[in-house]
Amino acid sequence: MSRRGHDQRGRALAGICLGVVLSLGAPGLAMAVPPPPPNPSDSEINSSKAEANAKAGEVGKLTNQLAQAEQRLAALQDDVELKMEQANKALVDMQFAQDEADQADREAQAARKESDAAAAEIERVRLDVDKFIASSYQQGSTVGSISAYIGSDSPKDLLARSSLLNSVSGGQLKALDEMRRAQTEKGNKDSAARKALEIAQAKQDAAARAKHNADSAKANAEHAQNIQENQNSALEADKASVEQKLFEAQSKVTGLQGQRQRYQDWLAQKQREDEERAKQAALAANKGNGGGGAAPPPRGGSVPPASGNVEAVIARAMSQLGRPYAWGGGNASGPTRGIRDGGVADRFGDYNKIGFDCSGLMIFAFAGVRSLPHYSGYQYTSGRQVPLSQMRRGDMLFWGGGGGIHHVALYLGGGQMVEAPQSGSYVKVSAVRYGGIMPYATRLIG
């Protein structure tokens, strides 16, 4: 056979070999082992090595670039989560401030009513005394209006006051005392009303500042999301470029070394397939002999009752596996509809989903233990903090940094945790991530 015919035959065999490798990757197919690729010469091997080494260096460089890009993407995701939790905190703080302002306003109104009542009492007593004085004057007395003597401190005024008191009966003296007492009470009520109004104004200002913080946090979340989307586009382009260049490099390694490698890959695949067939046959034989066991039941069904027991807390959290993530969703009774944030959550349609966010899942899990606020930063300080080296099943784990807490999960033990990760995801069990984790776990039970 000519050299050209030999080459054509070699390429045909290589194509058949590769096709068999791909076909054997599908379970349940059984095919005969194809013939091996042709045996290359040393010069051909050396030539193919040089080309493969050059492409391997390029692929390694691109792989490093992709790893760095993925790290930037992870950092952006953490930043967005942090800003979303800051928005959660601002909403909670604004509600607290508004409640306090409303209470102060009610107290101010009550003080104003009491002050008005005191003023009415003063007017009533004044009219009574003035009637008496008018009557005395008509009978020939030289006593003047009561308003001319109350509060006077000169000798002449004191003599006039003495003359007045000699003319006033016991009932009028009592009325005078009541008038002075009413004047004092009115002054006190007015002072209390002004103080209550000042407090109300301060609380209203605090509520306005909290609202401003909430708006700023939402704006920051939108800005961070826009940056993330731009980075995502760049990362996707980088990834596509890397994958294309990897494919080109692998496609160009068509020399004899590539044939040998494909042959070794085929042998390994064939061996794994044979082992899998043997395992399936053994399982089938065991099942025919009464062996095997029932598959675990799917998640869902009834929700475990709230309890102060660690296992009950974990059972409640685990009962929600597969539930959609919804920012702002979840309370002590179960999943709720998410809320709008003007940014990330809205783009994922969280406001149309029934589910949990990270802190909402903790509220539901610990419903029988303690009422938790809907903000992971406050949940971090809601119980006893223990070093991570002492964390145990049922503790809460947190992630954050200098800007605050942005995520919380429930530790299951064995390096596993249950969490509601982020928009677009769902409640699931994950391996504990130690990047960015806070140094302490929070323990509410035990």
NUBA-574343 format. One record per residue: residue in three letters; x, y, z of N, C-alpha, C in turn. Coordinates in steps of 0.05 Angstrom, whole numbers, plus 32768, in hexadecimal, padded with zeros to 4 digits. Last residue first. Example, Ala and Ser with C-alpha at 12.3 -4.5 7.8 and 13.67 -1.06 7.14 Angstrom:
<pts>
SER81017FD3808E81117FEB808F81028001809D ALA81087F8E809C80F67FA6809C81087FBE809C 
</pts>
This chain:
<pts>
GLY7DC6820585BE7DDB81F785CB7DF3820985D2 ILE7DB6822C85867DAD821585977DC6820885A3 LEU7DCF825285697DB7825A85777DAD82448589 ARG7E0D826985557DFF825285607DE7825C8570 THR7E33827B851E7E1F828585317E0E826D853B ALA7E7A827A85137E5F826F850D7E4D82798524 TYR7EAD82A784FE7E9D829B85137E8382908507 PRO7EC782BF84D37ED782AF84E57EC682A084FB MET7EA482B784937EA982C684AC7EB782B484C0 ILE7EC182A884547EB082A0846A7EB882B08483 GLY7EE082B184267ECF82C684307EBE82BF8447 GLY7EE2826D84197EEA8287840E7ED6829D8417 TYR7ECB823F84287EDA824D843C7EE582688432 ARG7E8E821F84217EA2823084137EB082418428 VAL7E7681DF842B7E7C81F884387E9382068428 ALA7E4E81C483F67E6681C284067E6C81DE8412 SER7E0681C783FB7E1F81CE83EE7E3681C78402 VAL7DC281BC83ED7DD981B583FE7DF381B983EF LYS7D9381F283DE7DA281D983D87DB781D483ED VAL7D63821A83C07D6D821083D97D7A81F583D4 TYR7D7D823883827D68822C83927D74822283AC SER7D88826F83547D8F8255835F7D77824B8370 GLY7D7A82A183457D7D828E832F7D8482728339 SER7D9C82C1837A7D8782C283657D8E82AF834E GLN7DBD829183A67DBA82AB83997DA482A98385 PRO7DB7826583D27DCF827483C97DCB828F83BD ALA7DA2824F840A7D94825A83F37DA8826D83E7 GLU7DBD821184267DBC822E84227DA98235840B VAL7DDE81E484517DC681E984417DC38207843F MET7E1F81C4844F7E0D81D984597DF581DA8447 GLN7E57819B84637E4081A184537E2E81B68460 GLY7E80818684837E878198846E7E7181A0845B GLY7E67816984AC7E74815B84967E7C816C847F GLY7E2D819484B67E42818284BF7E4F817484A7 LEU7E0B81BA84A57E00819F84A97E14818C84B5 TYR7DFD81FF84B07E1181E984AF7E0581CE84B6 LEU7DDB822B84877DD9821A849F7DEB8202849C ALA7DF1826D84737DE98252846D7DE882428487 VAL7DF382AF84577DF1829E846E7DE882828465 HIS7E1282EC843E7E0682D1843A7E0782C18454 HIS7E29831D84497E19831B84317E0C8300842D ILE7E3E834D847A7E36833184747E258331845B GLY7E6E838184697E58837684777E528359846E GLY7E9D839584537E8483A3844D7E6B8398845A GLY7EC5837384637EC5838E846E7EAB839C8469 GLY7E9D8338845D7EB78345845F7EB48360846B GLY7E7E82F884557E7E831584537E9A831F8455 TRP7E5482C3846C7E6982CC845A7E6782EA8457 PHE7E46829284A07E4282AC84927E5A82B38481 LEU7E1E825D84BC7E38826784B17E32828084A0 MET7DFE824584F67DFC825684DE7E18825F84D6 ASP7DFB8201850D7E05821C850F7E00822B84F5 GLY7DEC81CC85037DD781DF850D7DE081FB8510 ARG7E2881AD85167E0E81AA85087DF981BD8514 ARG7E5B81DD85277E4E81C285287E3381C4851A MET7E9C81FC852F7E8081FB85247E7581DF8524 GLN7ECE820385417EBC81F685547E9F81F48549 SER7EE8821F851A7EF4820585227EE281F68535 LEU7ECD824F85197EC7823B85047ED2821F850B PRO7EBA8263855C7ECD826185467EC5824B8532 VAL7E77827D85677E8C8269856E7EA082698556 GLN7E4782A785857E5A82A3856F7E7182918578 ARG7E0382A085947E1F829D859E7E3282978587 GLY7DDA82CD856C7DDF82B7857F7DFC82B68588 SER7DD782F785497DBF82EF85577DC282D9856B THR7DFD830A85277E00831085437DE883088554 TYR7DEB82F784F57E0682F084FE7E0A82F5851C GLN7DBA831184EE7DBA82F484F67DD582EB8500 TYR7DCA834284DB7DBF834084F67DBE83238500 GLY7DDD833184A87DEF833F84BA7DE5833E84D7 SER7DB0831B848F7DC5830884987DD8831684AB TYR7D6F832A849D7D88833684947D9F832584A0 HIS7D3A832884B67D3F8320849A7D58832E848F PRO7D44830F84FA7D3F832584E67D47831B84CA LEU7D2582D685197D3C82E3850E7D3482FA84FB SER7D0E82BB85537D0582CB853D7D1D82DB8532 ARG7D22827885637D24829585687D1A82A3854F VAL7D0B8244855F7D20824A85727D2182688579 GLY7CE8823985377CE1823085527CF582368567 ALA7D02824E850A7CE9825A85137CE182518530 PHE7D31824284F07D328247850D7D1882528518 ALA7D20823D84BA7D2C822684C87D2B822A84E6 PHE7D0D827184AD7CFB825A84AD7D06824384BD ILE7D3C828F84B27D24829784C27D11827F84C4 MET7D5C8277848C7D63827484A87D4C827B84BA LEU7D428287845D7D43826B84637D4A82668480 GLY7D4C82BE845F7D3182B584627D3082978469 SER7D8282C184547D7A82C7846F7D5D82BE8474 CYS7D8182B1841C7D9182A384307D8882A8844D ASP7D3B82AF84067D5782B784037D6782AB841B PHE7D0A828283EB7D1A828C84027D32829B83F7 GLY7CCA828583C97CE2827783D27CEF828583E9 ILE7CA9829183907CA4828A83AC7CBB827A83B6 LYS7CB382C683617CB982AC836B7CB182A98388 ASN7CB082F9834F7C9B82E783467C9F82CB8350 TYR7CDD831283617CC4831C836C7CAC830B8363 ASP7D0682FB83447D0282F1835F7CE782FA836A GLY7D188302830F7CFC82FF83147CF582F4832F PHE7D4C830E83047D4682F283067D2882ED830C ARG7D48834583077D50833982ED7D4A831B82ED ASP7D3D834C833D7D28835283297D2F8345830E ALA7D6E833F83557D56832F835A7D4083338345 VAL7D8F836A83417D94834D833B7D7B833D833E GLY7D64839E83447D7D839683387D7D83788332 GLY7D3883AD83617D4183C0834D7D5B83B7833F ASP7D22838A83847D3A8398838D7D4483AC8379 ARG7CE3836E83997CF4837C83857D0C838A8392 ILE7CDE832E83BB7CD8834B83B77CEB835783A3 GLY7CBE82ED83BA7CD482FF83BB7CCC831C83B7 ARG7C8C82CD83E17C9382DA83C77CAA82ED83CC THR7CA5829A840E7C9382B084077C9D82BC83EC PRO7CA8825C84337CB1826D841D7C9C82838417 GLY7C978260847A7C9F825284627CA88266844C SER7C90827884AB7C7C826584A37C848256848A ALA7CB9829D84B37CB7828684C57CA3827184BD ASN7CC982A9846D7CC582B284897CC28299849A GLY7CDD82BC842B7CDF82AA84427CD982B8845D GLY7D0182EC84027CED82D784077CF382C78420 GLY7D28830E83F27D14831984057CFF8304840C TRP7D3082EC83B57D3B830183C87D24830D83D8 ALA7D2A82A983B07D1A82C283AB7D2482D783BF TYR7D39826A83967D43828183A47D32829A839C PRO7D0A823383997D188248838B7D23825E839E ARG7D1981F483B87D08820C83B87D17822383AA GLY7D3D81CB83BF7D3181CF83A47D1F81E783A2 LEU7D2C81C084027D3F81BC83EC7D3081BE83D1 GLN7D0D81C6842F7D0981DA841A7D1D81D78403 SER7D1C81A384567D02819F84497CFD81B18432 MET7D4A81B8846C7D4D81A384577D32819E8449 ALA7D3481DA84937D4381E5847D7D4481D18465 ARG7D1C81B484B47D0B81C984A87D1A81D58490 ALA7D48819684C57D33818984B57D21819D84A7 ILE7D6481BB84E37D6F81B284CA7D5A81A584B9 VAL7D3F81C0850E7D4781D884FE7D5281CF84E3 ALA7D3F818C85217D26819785167D2C81AF8505 GLU7D73818885337D6B8177851D7D5181818511 VAL7D7281AD855E7D8481B285477D7A81A1852F ASN7D3481C3857B7D4881AD85777D5881B2855D GLY7D0A81E485827D2481EE858B7D3A81D98588 SER7CE081E585487CE981DA85617D0381E68569 ALA7CAB81DF85197CBF81F085257CC681E58541 PRO7CA281A084F57C9981B685077CB081C58512 PRO7CB2819584B07CB6818F84CC7CAD81A684DE VAL7C818195847D7C9781A484897C9A819C84A6 SER7C72815E84517C6C816F84687C85817D8473 GLY7C918161840F7C7D815684227C7981698439 GLY7CD7815D83FF7CBD816A83FE7CAB815E8413 ARG7D01812F83DB7CFD814583EE7CE1815083EB PRO7CF380E883D07CF9810383C77CF4811783DD PRO7D1180B183F47CF980C083EB7D0180DC83E2 PRO7D45808783D97D3B809A83ED7D2380AA83E3 ALA7D34804583BF7D3F806083BB7D35807383D1 ALA7D3E800883E27D2C801C83D77D3B803783D4 GLY7D727FD983CE7D617FE883E27D517FFD83D3 GLY7D8F7F9783C37D897FB383BC7D777FC083D1 GLY7D777F5383B77D887F6783C37D7F7F8383BC GLY7D5D7F2A839F7D4F7F3783B67D607F4C83C3 ASN7D757F1783737D777F06838A7D6B7F1383A3 GLY7D707F4183507D617F29834A7D607F168361 LYS7D967F6383667D7A7F6A83687D687F528363 ASN7DC47F4883577DBF7F4B83737DA17F528377 ALA7DC27F4D831F7DC17F32832B7DB97F348348 ALA7DC67F85831B7DAD7F7783117DAB7F5B831E LEU7DF87F8C83307DE17F98833E7DC87F8A8335 ALA7E177F72830A7E177F6883257DFF7F738335 ALA7E0C7F9282DD7E047F7682DD7E037F6A82F9 GLN7E237FC282EE7E067FC182EA7DFC7FA482E9 LYS7E597FB182F07E4C7FBA83087E2D7FB98305 ALA7E637FA582BB7E657F9082CF7E567F9782E8 ARG7E5C7FD782A47E4A7FC2829C7E4A7FAB82B1 GLU7E867FF282BD7E6B7FFB82C37E577FE582BB GLU7EB27FD782A67EAE7FD682C37E917FDE82CB ASP7EAB7FE682717EA97FC982797EA47FC68297 GLU7EB3801D82767E998013826D7E957FF68274 ARG7EE8801F82857ED3802982977EB8801F8290 GLN7EFF800982577F027FFB82717EED80048284 LYS7EF3802F82317EE98014822E7EEA80058248 GLN7F10805B82457EF3805C82447EE780408242 ALA7F448046823F7F3A804D825A7F1C804E825A LEU7F46804082087F4A802982197F3E802E8235 TRP7F40807581F77F2C806181F07F2E80488202 ASP7F6E808C820B7F55809582157F3F8080820F GLN7F92807181EA7F93806C82077F7980758214 TYR7F83808781B97F82806A81BD7F81806381DB ARG7F8F80BC81C17F7380B481BD7F6F809681C1 GLN7FC780B781C47FB880C081DB7F9A80B881D9 ARG7FD480A781907FDA809581A67FCA809D81BF GLN7FC280D381737FB680B9816E7FBB80A68186 GLY7FE580FA81877FC980FC818C7FBA80E28187 GLN801580E78173801180E781907FF480EA8197 LEU800E80EE813D800E80D38147800B80D28166 GLY7FE3812881357FFB811781307FF880FC813D THR7FBE814D813F7FB5813581307FCC81238129 VAL7FB2817F815D7FC4816981667FB9814F8159 LYS7F8A819E814B7FA3819F813C7FB681898145 SER7F62819681717F5D818D81557F77818B8145 GLN7F7981AD819E7F748190819E7F7081868181 ALA7F7981E3818C7F9281D581937F8F81B78193 GLU7F4281EC81847F5481ED816D7F6E81DF8173 PHE7F2F81E581B87F2681D381A37F3981D4818B LEU7F4A821081D07F4F81F581D97F4781E181C4 LYS7F32823A81B57F4F823581B17F57821981BB GLN7EFE823581C77F04823381AB7F21822C81A6 GLU7F05823D81FE7EFB822381F47F00821F81D7 VAL7F17827281FE7F28825C82087F1F824181FD SER7EEA828C81E87F04828D81DA7F16827781E3 ALA7EC48281820F7EC0827781F47EDA827781E4 LYS7EDC829D823A7ED98280823C7ED582748220 ASP7EDB82D182287EF482C5822E7EF282A6822E ALA7EA382D782257EB382DA820D7ECE82CD8210 GLU7E9682D1825B7E8C82BE82477E9B82BF822D LEU7EB182FE826F7EB982E382777EAF82CE8263 ALA7E94832782587EB0832582517EBA83098258 SER7E62831D826F7E65831D82527E828319824A ASN7E6F832482A57E65830A829B7E698308827D GLN7E7B835A82A67E91834682AB7E88832B82A1 ASN7E48836E829D7E5E8374828A7E758360828D GLU7E2F835A82CB7E26835282B07E3B8357829B GLN7E4B837582F37E4D835882F17E44834E82D6 ILE7E3B83A982EA7E5883A282E87E5A838482E4 ASN7E0583A482F67E0D83AC82DB7E2B83A582D6 GLN7E098396832D7DFE8383831A7E06838A82FD ALA7E1D83C583437E2D83AD83447E2383988330 HIS7DF083E683387E0A83EC832C7E1C83D3832C GLU7DC983CD83587DC683CF833B7DE083D4832D ALA7DE083D4838A7DDC83B983807DD883B98362 ASN7DE0840B838F7DFA83FD838E7DF683E18383 ALA7DA9841383917DB8841E837A7DD384108378 LYS7D9E83FB83C27D9383F083A97DA283F98391 ALA7DBA841D83E47DC2840183E27DB783F483C9 SER7D9D844C83DC7DB9844B83D47DC3842E83D1 ASP7D6C843D83F27D6E844483D67D8A844383CC ALA7D7D843584277D71841F84187D73842483FA ASN7D8D846884367DA1845284357D97843A8425 HIS7D5C848284347D72848A84217D878474841F LYS7D438468845E7D38846584437D4D846C842E ALA7D63847B84887D62845E84827D5884598466 ARG7D5684B184867D7184A884807D72848B8479 ALA7D2084AD84947D2784B8847A7D4384AF8472 ALA7D24849A84C87D17848A84B47D1E84938498 ALA7D3D84C684E07D4B84AC84DF7D3F849A84CA ASP7D1484EB84DB7D2D84EF84CD7D3D84D584CA GLN7CEF84D384FE7CE884D684E17D0284DB84D1 LYS7D0B84D8852D7D0684BD85227CFE84BE8505 ALA7D0B851085327D24850185307D2184E58525 GLN7CD4851985377CE2852385207CFD8515851C ALA7CCA84FF85687CBD84F5854F7CCC84FF8537 ILE7CE8851F858A7CEF850385867CE384F8856C GLU7CCA854E85847CE6854E857C7CF085318577 LEU7C9A853D859A7C9B8545857E7CB885458573 ALA7CA9853585CF7CA0851E85BF7CA1852485A1 LYS7CB5856A85DD7CCA855585DE7CC2853E85CD ARG7C83858385D87C99858B85C77CAF857685C6 ALA7C67856585FF7C5E856485E37C75856C85D1 ALA7C818573862E7C81855786257C7A85558608 SER7C7485AA862F7C9185A2862D7C9385858623 ASP7C3D85A786357C4885B4861D7C6585AB8619 LYS7C3A858E86667C308580864F7C3B858C8635 ASN7C5185B686887C5D859B86857C55858D866C GLY7C2C85DF86807C4885E386797C5685C98675 LYS7BFE85C686957BFF85CE86797C1B85D28670 GLU7C0C85C186CA7C0985A986BA7C0A85AF869C THR7C0D85F786D97C2685E786DB7C2485CE86C9 GLN7BD7860486D27BEC861286C37C06860286C2 ALA7BBF85E286F67BBA85DD86DA7BCE85EB86C9 ARG7BD185FA87257BD985DF871F7BD585D98702 ARG7BB6862B87227BD3862B87227BDE860F871B MET7B81861887247B8A8627870D7BA98627870B GLU7B7E860087557B7B85EF873E7B8585FD8724 ASP7B84862E87757B98861987767B978607875D LEU7B53864887667B6D865487607B8486408761 ALA7B2E8624877B7B2F8628875E7B4986358756 LYS7B39862B87B07B3E861187A57B4086138786 LEU7B26865F87B57B43865987BA7B4A863E87AE GLN7AF0865887AA7B00866687967B1E8662879B GLY7AE1863D87D87ADE862F87BE7AEF863D87A9 GLY7AEC866388007AFB864A87FF7AF9863C87E5 SER7AE886A587DF7ADF869087F17AF1867787EF VAL7B0D86E187DE7B0586C887D17AFD86B387E5 SER7B1F870A87FC7B04870D87F07AFA86F387E4 ASN7B5186FD880B7B3D870288207B2187028816 LEU7B6886FC87D97B6486E287E77B5086E587FE LEU7B6A873387CD7B5B872187BC7B54870787CC SER7B8C874687F47B70874F87F47B5E873D87E4 SER7BBA872B87E37BAE872587FE7B91872E87FF ARG7BC2874487B17BBC872787B27BB0871F87CD ALA7BCD877787C37BB5877287B37BAD875587B3 LEU7BFC876D87DD7BE6877687EC7BCB877287DD LEU7C1A875C87B07C15874987C67BFE875287D7 ASP7C1C878B87927C0E877487877C088760879D LYS7C3C87A987B57C2187B287AF7C10879B87A4 PRO7C6C878A87B57C5C878E87CE7C3F879687C8 SER7C6E875D877A7C74877687887C63877987A1 ASP7C5F872F875E7C71872B87757C7A87468782 SER7C2B8708873C7C37872287447C49871E875C GLY7C1186D8872F7C2C86DB87257C3986F6872E ILE7BD286F5872C7BE186DB872B7BFD86E08720 TYR7BBC872787247BCB8721873D7BDB8707873D ALA7B9F872D86F77BB0874386FF7BC2873D8716 SER7B7C870386F27B94870286E17BA8871986E8 ILE7B51871287117B6486FE871C7B7E86FE870C SER7B41875787127B41873D87047B57872B8710 GLY7B3A877687547B3B877687377B3B8759872C VAL7B14878C878C7B25877687817B2387768763 THR7AF387AD87A67B0787BA87957B1A87A58788 SER7AAD87A187AA7AC8879987B07ADB87A7879D GLY7A7887A9879D7A8787BF87A97AA387B887B0 GLN7A5F878287807A568786879C7A66879B87AB GLN7A7B878187517A5F878C87507A548791876C TYR7AA8876787637AA98783875B7A8E8790875B SER7A948733876B7A9E874387817A9F8760877B SER7A89872587367A73872687497A7B87378761 ALA7ABC872487217AA9873787167A91873A8729 ILE7AD186FB873F7ADC871687427AC8872A8737 PHE7AB486CF872C7AB286D687487ABB86F3874C LYS7AC386CF86F77AA786D386FD7AA486DC871B ASP7AF986C386FD7AF286DE86F37AD486E486F8 VAL7AF4868E870E7AFF86A387217AF786BF8717 ASP7ADE867586E07AD1867386FA7ADA868A870C LEU7B05868186B97AEA868B86B67ADB868B86D1 ARG7B30866386CD7B32868086CB7B17868D86C9 VAL7B1D862F86CA7B21863A86E47B23865986E3 ARG7B1B862A86917B03862686A17B06863386BC GLU7B50863286827B3C864586797B238643868A ILE7B67860586997B70862086A27B5A8634869B GLU7B4F85DD867B7B4A85DE86987B5185FA86A3 ALA7B6585E686497B4885E9864D7B4185EC866B ALA7B9A85D986547B9385F4864C7B7585F98650 ALA7B9585A2865D7B9D85B386737B9685D0866D ALA7B868591862A7B73858D86407B7A859F8658 ASP7BB4859C860E7B9C85AB86087B8785A8861E SER7BD6857786267BDC859486297BC385A48623 GLU7BBF854786157BC0854D86327BC5856B8637 LYS7BC8854C85DE7BAD854B85E87BAC85518606 ARG7C00854B85DD7BF2856385D47BD5856485DE ALA7C0B851885EE7C13852E85FF7C05854885F7 ALA7BF684FC85C17BEA84F885DC7BF1850F85EF GLN7C19850D85997BFD851485977BEF851185B2 ALA7C4984F685AC7C46851485AA7C29851C85A9 GLU7C3D84C085A87C4284CC85C37C3F84EA85C2 ARG7C3A84BB85707C2284B685817C2584C2859D ASP7C6F84C785647C5984D9855A7C4084D5856B ALA7C89849C85797C8F84B685847C7984CA857C GLN7C75847385577C70847285747C74848D8580 ASP7C8A848385257C6D848285297C6684828547 ALA7CC0847C85307CB58497852A7C978498852E GLU7CC4844585367CCA8456854D7CBF84728548 ASP7CB6843485027CA6842C85187CAA843E8531 GLN7CE0844B84E57CC5845484E07CB2844D84F7 ALA7D0B842D84F77D0B844A84FC7CEE845584F8 PHE7CFD83F984E47D0183FE85017CFE841C8507 GLN7CFD840284AD7CE483FA84BB7CE683FF84D9 MET7D33840D84A47D1F8421849E7D05841B84AD ASP7D4B83DC84B17D5083F484C27D3B840A84BD VAL7D3783BC84877D3083B584A37D3483CE84B5 LEU7D4E83D6845B7D3183D4845D7D2883CE8479 ALA7D8483CF84667D7983EA84657D5A83EA8468 LYS7D89839784617D8E83A4847B7D8183C0847C ASN7D808391842A7D6E8384843D7D7083928458 ALA7DAC83AC84177D9283B784117D7D83AB8424 GLN7DD3838984287DD383A484337DB883B2842E GLU7DC7835E84077DC2835B84247DC383778432 MET7DD8837583D67DBC836D83DA7DB5836983F7 LYS7E0E837B83E07DFD839383DC7DDF838C83DF LEU7E1E834583E37E21835783FA7E0F836F83F7 GLU7E13833283AF7E04832783C67E06833983DF VAL7E39835183937E1C8355838E7E0C834A83A5 ASP7E68833B83A87E62835783AC7E45835D83A8 ASP7E65830683967E65830B83B37E5E832883B8 GLN7E69830F835F7E51830383697E4F83088387 LEU7E9E8323835B7E87833483547E6D83298360 ALA7EBA82F483697EBC830C837A7EA5831F8375 ALA7EAD82D3833E7EA582CB83597EA582E3836C LEU7EC782EF83147EAA82EC83147E9F82E58330 ARG7EFC82EA83237EF0830583227ED183038323 GLN7F0182B3831C7F0482BE83377EF882DA8338 GLU7EFB82AF82E57EE682A382F67EE882AD8313 ALA7F2A82C782D57F1082D382CE7EFA82C882E0 GLN7F4F82A282E67F4F82BD82F27F3582CB82EC ALA7F42827782C57F40827482E27F3F828F82EF LEU7F4E828C82927F32828582987F2E828382B7 GLN7F85829082967F7582A882927F5882A38299 ASN7F938259829A7F98826C82B07F88828582AE THR7F83824982677F76823D827E7F7A824F8297 LEU7FA8826382477F8C826A82457F7C8260825D LYS7FD7824882567FD48265825A7FB7826E825A GLY7FCB821482457FD0821A82627FCD82378268 VAL7FC8821B820E7FB08213821D7FB38219823A GLU7FFD822782027FE8823B81FD7FCF8235820D GLY801681F78211801D8210821F80088226821B ALA7FFE81D481ED7FF981D0820A800081EA8219 LYS801381E581BC7FF681E981C27FF081E681E0 ALA804881D481C4804281F081BE802581F681C5 ASN8041819D81CA804C81AD81E0804681CB81DD ALA802E818E8198801C818B81B08026819C81C7 GLU805B81988178804281A78173803081A6818B ALA807F8174818E80858190818D806C81A1818A LYS806481438186806A814D81A1806F816B81A2 SER8065813E814F804B8142815C804F814C8179 SER809B81358147808E814C813B807481538149 ASN80A38105816380B0811E816C80A381378161 ILE808280E38144807C80E8816080898102816A GLU809D80E58114808280EE8115807980F48131 SER80CD80CD812380CD80E9811980B180F5811A ASP80BC809A813280C780AC814680C780C9813D SER807B8088811580998087811680A2809B812B PRO803F80678130804E807D8124806C80798125 ASN801380348120802B80398130803B804F8123 PRO7FCC8045811A7FE6803B810F7FFD80448121 PRO7F9C803581507FA88047813B7FC3803C8131 PRO7F7D7FF481557F8C800B81607F95801C8149 PRO7F397FE181437F567FDD81417F657FF6814B PRO7F057FE381767F107FE7815B7F2E7FE3815A VAL7EE17FB4819B7EF87FC6819B7F027FCA817F ALA7E9A7FB481907EB47FA7818F7ECA7FBB818F MET7E6A7FD081BD7E767FCE81A37E917FC181A5 ALA7E307FE181DE7E467FCD81DE7E507FCA81C1 LEU7E10801182067E19800981EB7E307FF581EE GLY7E04802282397DF2800E822E7DFA80058212 PRO7E16806782377E11804E82457DFF803C8236 ALA7E458085820B7E29808282127E2380688220 GLY7E7A807E81FE7E74808F82167E57808E821D LEU7E7D806281D17E7E805281E97E7980638202 SER7E7D808B81AC7E66807A81AE7E66806B81C8 LEU7EB080A181B27E9980B181B87E8080A081BC VAL7ECF807481A27ED2807F81BD7EBA809081C5 VAL7EBD806F816D7EB7805A81807EBA8064819D GLY7ED3809D81577EB6809981577EAE8084816B LEU7F0A8093815D7EFE80A9816C7EE080A6816E CYS7F0D806781397F15806381567F0880798166 ILE7F00807E81087EEF806881137EF480668131 GLY7F2B80A381047F0F80AC81067EFD80978111 ALA7F55807F81017F54809181177F37809C811B LEU7F49806680D17F49805680E97F4780688102 ALA7F50809180AE7F36808480B07F34807480CA ARG7F86809C80B57F7280B080BD7F5780A480C0 GLY7F9C806C80A17FA0807480BD7F8C808880C6 ARG7F8C806E806C7F828058807D7F85805F809A GLN7FA9809A805C7F8C809B805B7F808085806D ASP7FDD808680647FD3809D80737FB5809F8074 HIS7FDD805C803E7FE18056805B7FD7806D806C GLY7FD78078800F7FC2806680177FC4805F8034 ARG8008809380107FEF80A380117FD88091801A ARG802B8069800D802C80798025801280898028 SER800A802D7FF1801A80467FEF80188055800A MET80117FE88000800080008000801280198000 
</pts>
